[in-house]
Structures are given as structure tokens and as C-alpha cells.
Amino acid sequence: MECTVTWTGATGARSGMGFLAETGTGHTLMMDGAPDEARPENGGRNLAPRPMETVLAGTGGCTAYDVVLILKRGRHDVRGCSVKLSAERAPTDPKVFTKIHMHFTVQGRGLQAQAVERAIAMSHEKYCSASAMLAKTAEMTTSFELVED
């Protein structure tokens, strides 16, 4: 897997702390730093997600992917899945994630709570490499709700 991240601030871009990520699969993602009121030239302009927000989003995508795939492979009638992540970070550098809570909303027909709970557990215990990495610094918790479709 490869990714190239390029600072766009030197090109006269709108934000002095913007970055363009180009993935090995040919996709791009913009990132921007937080505004810095004390030193505006060192801050971003809030034009795109911050890098740590993309880490959190990627983790959500990784685990939601797993949950849907596990339920589909189990022949469950899953019709929707979203996960809301709430995170806390350390107050000092490096400001790693210290707590992450993931709340899943899973939609489907006749879904059993036990099957959804198992899919979430399997994602976190076996399959989701992103949450496995973040679990080294963060306390990870989950919850879920079922929506009958």
C-alpha cells in the first residue's frame, strides 16, 4: 500500500497548511490544518478534514465494512450500517487518541442483536487493522442499535 502526501501551501493555495494525499489506487483526499489565531501563517483555513479526523474516519470505514461483510456472509438481511465515532485525545503532544467510542446503527430485516454484536466484536478482535492499531493507545468501546427495515 502506498500514499503520497504533498503540502499545497507552497503553491499559493488558499490554505497555508493544506495537504493533498494521493493513494496508490489513484484516489485523492484533501486535508487542512486547524486555524491558528495567534499565528495565522502557521494554521490552516478549515477547508478540509484535519489529518487526525481522516484517521478516525478511516477507522469507522474499516470497522463498518467488516460489520456489513460479516453480516452478509452470515446471510443476514442487512440494508444499512453507519457508525458514529466519538474520540478524546491526549492533552499534550503527541496528541494520540485516548478514548474512542463507536455507536453503530444497523438496518435490516429480522436482524438479531446477537448477530450484530458478534459482527462488531469480530471486527474489533480480528479484522479491523485500524481499530487494532488505535487500541494500543485508546480505550475502545462500542454500542449499537438495530433499525427494522
C-alpha positions, 0 to 999 in steps of 0.5 A, spaced: 500 500 500 502 506 498 500 514 499 503 520 497 502 526 501 504 533 498 503 540 502 499 545 497 501 551 501 507 552 497 503 553 491 499 559 493 493 555 495 488 558 499 490 554 505 497 555 508 497 548 511 493 544 506 495 537 504 493 533 498 494 525 499 494 521 493 493 513 494 496 508 490 489 506 487 489 513 484 484 516 489 485 523 492 483 526 499 484 533 501 486 535 508 487 542 512 490 544 518 486 547 524 486 555 524 491 558 528 489 565 531 495 567 534 499 565 528 495 565 522 501 563 517 502 557 521 494 554 521 490 552 516 483 555 513 478 549 515 477 547 508 478 540 509 478 534 514 484 535 519 489 529 518 487 526 525 479 526 523 481 522 516 484 517 521 478 516 525 474 516 519 478 511 516 477 507 522 469 507 522 470 505 514 474 499 516 470 497 522 463 498 518 465 494 512 467 488 516 460 489 520 456 489 513 461 483 510 460 479 516 453 480 516 452 478 509 456 472 509 452 470 515 446 471 510 443 476 514 438 481 511 442 487 512 440 494 508 444 499 512 450 500 517 453 507 519 457 508 525 458 514 529 465 515 532 466 519 538 474 520 540 478 524 546 485 525 545 491 526 549 492 533 552 499 534 550 503 532 544 503 527 541 496 528 541 494 520 540 487 518 541 485 516 548 478 514 548 474 512 542 467 510 542 463 507 536 455 507 536 453 503 530 446 503 527 444 497 523 438 496 518 435 490 516 430 485 516 429 480 522 436 482 524 438 479 531 442 483 536 446 477 537 448 477 530 450 484 530 454 484 536 458 478 534 459 482 527 462 488 531 466 484 536 469 480 530 471 486 527 474 489 533 478 482 535 480 480 528 479 484 522 479 491 523 487 493 522 485 500 524 481 499 530 487 494 532 492 499 531 488 505 535 487 500 541 494 500 543 493 507 545 485 508 546 480 505 550 475 502 545 468 501 546 462 500 542 454 500 542 449 499 537 442 499 535 438 495 530 433 499 525 427 494 522 427 495 515 
